[in-house]
Structure formats: structure tokens, C-alpha cells
Amino acid sequence: MVDEEVFERRPVHWGERLPIVHVVTSMIAENVHHIAEVGALRDIRRGAARSQPFPDRVGPPWWLGESPDSA
């Protein structure tokens, strides 16, 4: 598949025609959403959601949403 083909509209199972890139990114986002749900439920079941404090914010300024000057 060449780069231009990912933007071609293809039929999807509910009848619409969407670019392949949209279908693939939607599938990835849905899987990440479910992974986060499973992780949250696991933490609640283990009791970690109530007993562990929120971790300190660590990382480079761009990751924390800060300007480079404030670092």
C-alpha cells in the first residue's frame, strides 16, 4: 500500500465509505480506551485506587504542559 491509498474511501461494515486511516485510528483509539478501562477496574478490585496516592508529575516541560522557560 502506498501513502496515497490510506486516504481512499473504502466500505465499512455499517455501510459508509471511510478512509482506511480513519478506520485504523478509530480501532486503535477504541482498544486504548478498553485497556484503560480494564486497568482502572483492576486497580479498583485490588484496592490500589483508594490506597495509593497520585504519583508526582515528572518529565520534560513539554510533557507536563509547561513552558520551557519555567523549567
Order of alpha helices (4+ residues) and beta strands (2+ residues): beta-beta-alpha-alpha-alpha
